[in-house]
């Protein structure tokens, strides 16, 4: 018999027990780990400024934790939704595969039983394999279920022994394009790549990353780390979070960077950035290859490239996974009536459901033409790179990178 409990504080739960359940789950996720949840709840600006509150469901069988589901409740108390919705990999009920169905249904029954407390229950980015996707086994007449298309997820499976076998799996056009884009950089004697894998060295490189970010197109459309910066800082500084970061420099000037995290047998790409002044050199291609190569070297089984920009990620071999937002409304509530009206207008006026043009990055398009180059504080950046080196960061030059590249 499953007993469901509700917690308003993460501190009410045992991190070791949560970690054990997450590790045993169908897809042990970084974003469901107690460490990431702790940093998110303490530092995420959007979550804190909105005034939302944690609403964490747990499932128990006797004294054994069988599963958990991190949600949040809106400030007005009328909406329950997935806790993390932006940079996250298909949030779902965390439980062992053999417990998925019964734990999920126990959570849904408990939520419907408390249905007078909310108007909308929303689970974002649910693919068809998620036990949350079908919704409650018994919905009843007081509630209405709707599914809306949500952000595409992108996962690169890594059954490769090395980077060469991975490169061979790509299309001929992609191999040719990657080789062409890397040629200029890898033939430059002024290229260096600094890679950090300790908390102290990653912390220093993250400061350099943020500086590059202000010289990128993302700074003009608020597509930077921005309001998630404090969460990133806390996670990167946490030795229990296996973070990696790298910075590419050209003639000593940092021009591109990536941040990624290893968790369990998966690697998660968080952010890649490059300065607009170096865009013609295609530094983003180098950053993508470096992060994938590190995941392969580590023997990760998958490289999770997270939502959006599927046209680009598919070129690197990632599988595009369609997802839906699964929404349950209390019939007759304001949110239910607004949803019904919204469905009606989408049917009568298809222009209300415009999709982004395939092959385009809508954020970059919105950024427009490059801005005037900003001044680079070379002394500060050089000092940060030295701190990273002293803390264990390693450095490769152009010749070393070219020798390692399967695209050379």
C-alpha positions in Angstrom: 0.0 0.0 0.0 1.5 3.3 -1.1 1.2 6.3 1.2 1.6 9.7 -0.3 3.0 12.7 1.6 3.4 16.3 0.7 6.5 18.4 1.7 6.9 22.2 1.5 10.6 22.0 2.3 13.3 19.9 0.7 15.0 19.7 4.1 12.2 17.5 5.3 13.6 14.7 3.1 16.7 12.5 3.3 19.1 13.3 0.4 20.7 9.8 0.6 17.3 8.1 0.2 16.4 10.4 -2.7 19.7 9.8 -4.4 19.2 6.0 -4.1 15.7 6.2 -5.7 16.9 8.5 -8.4 19.9 6.2 -9.2 17.5 3.2 -9.6 15.0 5.1 -11.7 14.3 4.6 -15.4 16.4 7.7 -16.3 18.5 8.9 -13.4 18.3 12.7 -13.9 20.7 15.4 -12.8 17.7 17.7 -12.4 15.9 15.4 -10.1 19.0 14.9 -7.9 18.8 16.3 -4.3 21.9 18.4 -4.9 20.5 20.2 -8.0 17.1 20.6 -6.4 18.7 22.2 -3.3 20.7 24.7 -5.4 17.6 25.5 -7.6 15.4 26.2 -4.6 18.0 28.3 -2.8 19.1 30.4 -5.8 16.8 30.4 -8.9 15.8 34.0 -9.3 12.7 33.4 -11.3 11.4 30.8 -8.8 12.2 33.1 -5.8 10.9 36.3 -7.3 7.6 34.8 -8.4 6.9 33.7 -4.8 6.3 30.1 -5.8 6.7 27.4 -3.1 8.0 23.9 -3.3 5.4 21.1 -3.3 7.2 17.8 -3.2 5.3 14.6 -3.3 6.8 11.4 -1.8 5.6 7.8 -2.0 6.2 5.5 0.9 5.8 1.8 1.5 6.3 1.3 5.2 9.5 3.1 6.0 10.9 2.8 2.4 10.9 5.8 0.1 9.5 4.5 -3.2 9.4 7.7 -5.3 9.1 11.5 -5.4 7.8 14.2 -7.7 9.1 17.8 -7.3 6.4 20.3 -8.0 5.8 23.9 -7.2 2.7 25.8 -6.2 2.0 29.2 -7.7 1.8 32.3 -5.4 -2.0 32.3 -5.6 -2.2 28.6 -4.9 -4.2 27.8 -8.0 -1.6 26.1 -10.1 0.6 23.1 -9.3 3.3 22.5 -11.9 6.7 20.9 -12.5 9.3 22.5 -10.3 12.0 23.1 -12.9 10.8 23.9 -16.4 13.6 25.7 -18.3 16.9 23.8 -18.4 15.6 20.4 -17.6 15.5 17.0 -19.2 11.9 15.7 -19.4 10.9 15.8 -15.7 9.0 12.8 -14.5 8.1 10.8 -11.4 11.3 9.5 -9.8 10.9 5.8 -8.9 12.3 2.4 -9.8 11.0 1.1 -13.1 9.0 -1.6 -11.4 7.3 1.0 -9.2 6.7 3.7 -11.9 3.0 2.9 -12.6 1.7 2.4 -9.1 3.7 5.3 -7.7 2.6 7.7 -10.5 -1.1 6.7 -10.1 -0.8 7.1 -6.3 0.4 10.6 -6.8 -2.3 11.4 -9.3 -5.0 10.0 -7.1 -3.7 12.1 -4.2 -3.6 15.3 -6.3 -7.2 14.7 -7.6 -8.4 14.1 -4.1 -7.0 17.5 -3.2 -8.5 19.0 -6.4 -10.4 21.7 -4.6 -7.1 23.3 -3.7 -6.0 24.0 -7.3 -7.4 24.8 -10.7 -4.6 23.6 -12.9 -2.1 20.7 -12.6 0.7 20.8 -15.2 3.5 18.4 -16.1 5.8 19.8 -18.7 7.9 18.0 -21.4 6.3 14.6 -21.1 7.2 12.2 -23.8 5.0 9.2 -24.6 7.1 6.8 -22.4 6.4 8.8 -19.2 3.9 7.3 -16.8 2.5 10.8 -16.4 1.6 11.1 -20.1 -1.7 9.1 -20.0 -2.8 11.0 -16.9 -4.9 9.5 -14.1 -6.4 6.0 -14.6 -9.7 7.5 -13.4 -10.1 11.1 -14.2 -13.8 11.6 -13.3 -16.2 14.4 -14.5 -14.7 17.1 -12.3 -11.5 17.3 -14.2 -10.5 17.8 -17.8 -7.2 16.6 -19.3 -5.5 18.4 -22.2 -2.1 17.8 -23.9 -0.3 20.6 -25.7 2.9 20.2 -27.8 5.9 21.2 -25.7 9.6 21.8 -26.3 11.4 19.1 -28.2 14.1 17.3 -26.3 17.4 16.1 -27.8 19.4 13.1 -26.7 22.6 11.8 -28.3 23.1 8.0 -27.6 26.8 7.2 -27.1 27.4 3.5 -28.0 30.9 4.6 -29.3 34.3 3.4 -28.2 36.0 6.6 -29.2 35.5 9.9 -30.9 36.6 8.4 -34.3 33.8 5.9 -34.3 31.3 8.6 -33.3 32.5 10.9 -36.1 32.1 7.9 -38.6 28.5 7.6 -37.5 27.6 11.1 -38.7 26.4 11.9 -42.2 29.0 12.6 -44.9 27.8 16.2 -45.2 28.1 16.7 -41.5 31.6 15.3 -41.4 32.6 17.5 -44.3 31.0 20.6 -42.8 32.6 20.0 -39.3 36.0 19.5 -40.9 35.6 22.7 -42.9 34.5 24.7 -39.9 37.3 23.4 -37.6 40.0 23.8 -40.2 40.7 27.5 -39.5 40.8 27.2 -35.8 42.8 23.9 -35.6 45.4 25.3 -37.9 45.9 28.4 -35.8 49.0 28.4 -33.5 47.3 30.9 -31.3 44.5 28.6 -30.3 44.4 27.1 -26.8 41.6 25.2 -24.9 41.6 25.2 -21.1 39.4 22.5 -19.5 38.4 22.4 -15.8 36.9 19.5 -13.9 37.4 20.5 -10.3 35.0 22.8 -8.4 37.7 25.5 -7.9 38.9 25.4 -11.5 35.4 25.4 -12.9 34.4 28.3 -10.7 37.2 30.4 -12.2 36.4 29.4 -15.8 32.7 30.2 -15.2 33.7 33.8 -14.5 35.5 33.8 -17.9 32.4 32.2 -19.5 30.2 35.0 -18.1 32.5 37.6 -19.6 32.4 36.0 -23.1 28.6 35.8 -22.7 28.4 39.6 -22.6 30.2 39.7 -25.9 27.8 37.3 -27.6 24.5 37.8 -29.4 22.7 36.3 -26.4 23.4 39.4 -24.4 21.1 41.4 -26.7 18.0 39.2 -26.3 18.4 38.2 -22.6 19.2 34.6 -23.6 22.2 34.5 -21.3 22.6 32.4 -18.2 21.3 35.6 -16.5 18.8 34.8 -13.9 20.0 31.3 -13.4 23.6 32.5 -12.7 23.3 32.0 -8.9 22.0 28.4 -9.4 24.9 27.6 -11.7 27.4 29.2 -9.4 26.2 27.1 -6.5 26.2 23.9 -8.5 29.6 24.5 -10.0 31.1 25.2 -6.5 29.6 22.0 -5.1 32.2 19.2 -5.3 29.4 16.6 -5.3 28.2 18.0 -8.7 30.5 16.6 -11.4 30.8 19.8 -13.5 33.2 20.4 -16.4 33.9 23.6 -18.2 36.2 24.7 -21.0 37.3 28.0 -22.5 38.8 28.5 -26.0 41.3 31.3 -26.4 42.7 32.8 -29.5 46.0 34.6 -29.0 45.3 34.7 -25.3 41.8 36.2 -25.7 38.9 34.0 -24.4 36.4 33.7 -27.3 34.2 30.7 -26.5 33.1 28.5 -23.6 31.0 25.5 -22.6 29.7 24.2 -19.3 28.4 20.6 -18.9 27.7 18.2 -16.0 28.2 14.4 -15.7 25.6 12.6 -13.6 25.4 8.8 -13.3 25.9 7.4 -16.8 24.7 10.6 -18.5 26.3 13.9 -19.5 24.2 17.0 -19.6 25.1 20.0 -21.8 24.2 23.2 -20.0 25.5 26.2 -22.0 27.7 27.1 -24.9 28.7 30.6 -25.8 31.0 32.5 -28.2 32.0 36.1 -28.8 30.5 37.6 -31.9 33.9 39.0 -32.9 35.0 35.4 -33.6 31.8 34.0 -35.1 33.3 33.5 -38.5 35.7 31.0 -37.0 32.7 28.8 -35.9 33.9 28.3 -32.3 30.5 26.8 -31.4 31.5 23.7 -33.5 34.7 23.3 -31.5 32.8 23.6 -28.2 30.2 21.0 -29.3 32.8 18.5 -30.4 34.8 19.0 -27.2 31.9 18.3 -24.9 30.7 15.3 -26.8 34.3 13.9 -26.9 34.5 14.3 -23.1 31.3 12.4 -22.6 32.6 9.6 -24.9 35.9 9.4 -23.0 34.0 9.2 -19.7 31.9 6.3 -21.1 28.6 8.0 -20.7 25.8 6.2 -22.4 24.0 9.4 -23.5 24.7 13.1 -24.0 21.6 15.0 -23.1 21.5 18.2 -25.2 18.3 19.4 -23.5 15.4 21.2 -25.3 15.2 23.4 -28.3 17.4 24.0 -31.4 16.7 20.4 -32.6 17.7 21.2 -36.2 21.3 21.9 -35.0 21.5 19.0 -32.5 20.1 16.5 -34.9 23.1 17.2 -37.2 25.3 15.9 -34.4 23.3 12.7 -34.2 20.9 13.6 -31.4 17.5 12.0 -31.5 14.7 14.6 -31.4 12.1 13.6 -28.8 8.6 15.1 -29.0 7.1 16.1 -25.7 3.7 17.4 -24.4 2.6 19.5 -21.6 0.0 17.3 -19.7 -2.5 19.6 -18.1 -5.4 18.7 -15.8 -8.0 21.4 -15.1 -10.7 21.6 -12.5 -13.8 21.9 -14.6 -15.5 25.3 -14.3 -12.5 27.0 -12.9 -11.1 30.2 -14.4 -8.1 28.4 -15.8 -10.3 25.8 -17.4 -12.5 28.3 -19.1 -9.5 30.2 -20.4 -8.0 27.0 -21.8 -11.3 26.1 -23.6 -11.4 29.6 -25.1 -7.7 29.4 -26.1 -8.4 26.0 -27.9 -11.3 27.6 -29.7 -9.3 30.6 -31.0 -6.5 28.3 -32.1 -8.9 26.3 -34.2 -10.6 29.3 -35.8 -7.4 31.4 -36.4 -4.4 29.2 -37.2 -2.2 32.3 -37.0 -2.4 32.0 -33.2 -0.2 28.9 -33.4 2.8 30.0 -35.5 5.9 27.8 -35.4 9.4 28.9 -35.7 11.0 28.4 -39.1 12.9 25.2 -39.4 16.6 25.6 -39.3 16.5 29.0 -37.7 17.5 30.1 -34.2 14.6 32.5 -33.4 16.6 34.1 -30.5 19.6 34.8 -32.7 17.4 36.2 -35.4 15.7 38.5 -32.9 19.2 39.7 -31.7 19.7 41.4 -35.1 23.0 42.7 -36.3 26.1 42.4 -34.1 26.7 45.2 -31.7 29.9 47.2 -31.4 32.6 45.1 -29.8 32.9 45.6 -26.1 36.2 46.1 -24.3 38.0 43.0 -23.1 39.5 43.2 -19.6 42.5 41.2 -20.6 44.2 41.5 -17.2 41.2 40.2 -15.3 40.6 37.3 -17.6 44.3 36.3 -17.6 44.2 36.3 -13.8 41.1 34.0 -13.8 42.7 31.6 -16.3 45.8 31.4 -14.0 43.5 30.7 -11.0 41.9 27.8 -13.1 45.3 26.4 -14.1 46.5 26.5 -10.5 43.4 24.7 -9.4 44.0 21.9 -11.9 42.7 23.0 -15.2 44.5 21.5 -18.2 45.5 23.2 -21.4 45.7 22.0 -25.0 47.2 23.8 -28.0 46.0 23.8 -31.6 48.4 21.0 -32.6 47.2 18.7 -29.8 43.5 19.4 -30.6 44.1 18.7 -34.3 45.8 15.4 -33.5 42.9 14.4 -31.3 40.2 15.5 -33.8 38.6 12.8 -35.9 37.6 15.6 -38.3 41.2 16.7 -39.1 
